[in-house]
Amino acid sequence: MPDRGGGPTGPRIRVGRPSRRARTLLMTLGVLAVLAMAFVMFAGFWTDWLWYRSVAYSSVFTTTLWTKIGLFLVFGLLMAIAIGVNIWLAHRLRPPLSAMSLEQQSLDRYRMSIAPFKKWVLLAVTALVGLIAGASASGQWRTWLMYVNGTSFGQKDPQFQLDVSFYAFDLPWYRFMLGFGFAATVLSLIAAALTHYLYGGLRITSPGARATGAATGHLSVLLGIFVSLKAVAYWLDRYGLAVKSSDFKATDNWTGLRYVDANAYLPAKTILFCIAAICAVLFFATLWRRTWQLPVIGFGLMVLSAILIGGLYPAIVQKFQVQPNEQAKEAPFIQKNINATRDAYGIDDAKVDDYDGQATTEDDTKLRAAANTAASYRVMDPNVVSPAFQQLQQRRNYYQFPRTLDVDRYKDKDGKEQDTIIGLRELNIQGLPKRNWINDHFTYTHGYGAIAARGTTTGTNPTGSPDFTESGLPSTGEFGKYEQRIYYGEKTEQYSIVGGPQKELDYEEDGEKTTSYEGDSGVSLSNSFNRAAYAVAFSEPQIMYSGAIGDGSRILYNRTPKERVEAVAPWLTIDGDAYPAVVDGRIKWIVDAYTTTNGYPYASRTTLGDTTADSLTTNQRAVVAQQNQVNYIRNSVKATVDAYDGKVKLYEWDTEDPVLKTWRKAFPGTVEPRGEIPQELMDHLRYPQDLFKVQRELLTRYHVEDPAQFYSGSDAWQVPDDPTNKEPGSVPPYYLSMKMPGQNEQEFSLTTTFTPRGRPNLGAFMAVNADAASKDYGTMRLLRVTSTVKGPGQVQSELNGNDDVAEFVRNLKGTDSDIEYGNLLTVPLEGGFLYIEPVYTRGGNQNYPLLRKVAASYGSKIVFENNLKDALNAVFGVEDDGATPPPDSDDPPPGETDDPPATGSAALKKAIADAQKAYSDGEKALQEQDWPAYGKAQEALQDALERAAAAQPKAGSEGDKADGAEKPAGDAKPEGDAKPEGDAKPDSSAEQASDQGS
């Protein structure tokens, strides 16, 4: 009898239904919660759409969105149908009566429990699997767009004679389709087997047949589909050998077929394809035979063949055919790899010339004259002088310069082009006098002005500082009038709200003022819906109700040049270093962008994050595409971002690149033709550093085109470590205007050095024409050094051990200062190599680098002087610029003059007084660390001492007799009673000066 209450558990408590008001409130809260969740999810989508529309690239957003939606729906639906149909079919083919066994009786409970919900379970399972499959497929939108828009390379691979586009665009899509087919088949097989088991079509422990005929046929068909897909996989694997990476002693990251691939794996894959196709037919035949005997035998044969033919046989070929004579066997394949790699990375036209590395002339005057025109020696290192820009031109704590400045070319007042160091005074939100939401996002919104300095000279205020051509706040100088406000920059990562009631801090010639943004950039916040969307997207509720936002307010975000270009062109790989240029009255960020693929047959792969790393990427500049592995790269696009209104322009640069053509078909109208590049912008385009670093890393091995020499590695190079940097890392490439051997004019170039692998001496020098306006842009020249020449590390070591440098460093330690080495520039000169290195000091009262010395090395000689001119004179052993004409016949011999030096006591006293004054000036300059003044003082001291020596009476002269002092002839020492004031002997002064450095 049912329990009516009053039992041991006490009376039953009857719970009444909630009131109508409570139910209505709960339903309202539930609806609001659902709407809030929906709005949160919608806010991200809506703000993305608004942003793309604001930059006039809405077609990128819509094309990407519809492609993702289409792939999601198509492949999600296909997966759901595949799973759903097989579950339904397995249920339909269930036996009418279940066997009477304990196994089936236990399954009855499960069948009865899901019987009322069969349709819902089917829908839930298929929907879940479809959603997962659709989400996975939507991530393949790039693969799909490249497949449907693929453009021919016009070049065939050497093995299968298929166009490279098959490997770059078609094969990745086929592999995705194959993977999807495997996933759908396996999941269908699992779902069908579970359904057959649940409804008695499959039995594990019951007596009699383990499977009904219907279940056998159904599962055999699925297995036949699986094996058919495996046959397709074997066939595609044949082509995959052309883009397969493997370990090979000849080079790292080998890609393409080797001897064992062409003679063992390739025929093995063909044989396995045939076996798999036969095995699939046997599985399909069970629809009539109703037995798995033959299919199982066939499947076992396929597995055994895969082991023997696909694994054991290639190992035997490698062991007994290849290894005994590997170089000869692999030579044809090495040649294919060399050709493909050089073409894929754009280094096939690199010119390699032998270069002795030893001076072809002993005429020091000729060498000195040649040094004047060999290069524009950049003594201002953009990797070092940023703190000087910061100290001298920051002007406000809330401004900053990048840690690594940029090198560009600008014309001076005379119209002559010169290498220029440039940096923008960007906003530093951490330096605000008071941090709050209004200051962070409304008042301090932009940086102000470009600062530039000559790369080849120094300033005088203070001495050794950058020689500014554009300076001040607002900036004035050689750039003329331009829009100086910087709303978009490398350091501008926070959002700003501009153009509304709240004014922004700004500057004019007479000081601070307020302004309101007048550009058309950003997204309008005039309506409440947009404000609510951004309040949710940025998790900033004040955007919704702040009175600082009103009519005209616009929100600026995604403000770094890299972010903006990546967003409008997600199919491009962006260079790690954008650089600014003043173009047509505006500041433009110039961004180099690359098209890449990892499907170029036979071309060895490289990881961009590794090959673009150097001694500066640890903490000063970004690395391009950290984990992106590619084996084809082109600088196909030059992009610009306006620093004021954020407008993004993409210009076609490589007009022959098939990858760019493919993406332009996928996103029509996004990339403008190369002919649309303004000439003023063209003057500032340059060869990109990251591409150059990738190419130089490949050229350490692939400068060799002979397979035997390549295999032996006898001429392998390496990029040396940066000898001027304490942090480990490769030496960065340097922009420099210079002449290569055989050239008549200097070219703006990007240069680097190589050393032989495992050795410190110089192995090669490389330069590429970096001037985009030049007809020779991109021309690479390599000088292979054929004699023993000091490498950068050896030059730096010799410099560190130089006596003058050691004395200089000791003197610095006494003033609590440190030495800082600049870029070690290498310049080919008259058959040899000239090294130039600026040396800076910082510390004491001046916590930023100032140029104090210049080191130079040529051949076996190394010098350490006060400036570049003196260093060049000293290293070549001349006293002037090397342009002194020979003496006329009437001139006195060298070293003699028409007028004899002054003698007598008056001249001696004046010389001694001048020596005392020069010594005092030197001491004062040393304390103030004014090295040029110190050098002049030492020169004056030396001159005074020489005059003092010349002014002393010679032995036997009247002066000797008058003084009553007999001195040997030629003795130039002053008399014991002829002392400078203050008891400071000239000899002791000279000794102290010598001890204190040059």
Secondary structure, 3 states (H helix, E strand, C coil): CCCCCCECCECCCCCCCCCHHHHHHHHHHHHHHHHHHHHHHHHHHHHHHHHHHHCCCHHHHHHHHHHHHHHHHHHHHHHHHHHHHHHHHHHHCCCCCCCCCHHHHHHHHHHHHHHHHHHHHHHHHHHHHHHHHHHHHHCCHHHHHHHHHCCCCCCECCCCCCEHHHHHHHHHHHHHHHHHHHHHHHHHHHHHHHHHHHCCCECCCCCCCCECHHHHHHHHHHHHHHHHHHHHHHHHHHHHHHHCEEEECCEEEEECCCHHHHHHHHHHHHHHHHHHHHHHHHHHCHHHHCCCHHHHHHHHHHHHHHHHHHHHHHHHHHHHHHHHHHHHHHHHHHHHHHHHHHHHCCCCCCEEEEECCCCCCCCHHHHHHHHHHHECCCCCCCCCCHHHHHHHHCCCCCEECCCCCEEEEEECCCCCEEEEEEEECEECHHHCCCCCHHHHHHHCCCEECEEEEEEEEEEECCEEEEEEEEECCCCEECCCCCCCEECCCCCCCCCEEECCCCCEEEEECCEEEEECCCCCCCEECCCHHHHHHHHHHCCCCHHHHCCCCCCCCEEECCCCHHHHHHHHCCCCEECCCCEEEEECCEEEEEEEEEEEECCCCCCCCEEHHHHCCCCCCCCCCCCCCCCCEECEEEEEEEEEEECCCCCEEEEECCCCCHHHHHHHHHCCCCCECHHHCCHHHHCCCECCHHHHHHHHHHHHHHCCCCHHHHHHCCCCEECCECCCCCCCCECCCEEEEECCCCCCCCEEEEEEEEEECCCCCCCEEEEEECECCCCCCCCEEEEEECCCCCCHHHHHHHHHCCHHHHHHHHHHHHCCEEEEECCCEEEEECCEEEEEEEEEEEECCEEEEEEEEEEEEECCEEEEECCHHHHHHHHHCCCCCCCCCCCCCCCCCCCCCCCCCCCCHHHHHHHHHHHHHHHHHHHHHHHHCCHHHHHHHHHHHHHHHHHHHHHCCCCCCHHHHHHCCCCCCCCCCCCCCCCCHHHCCHHHHHHHHHHCCC
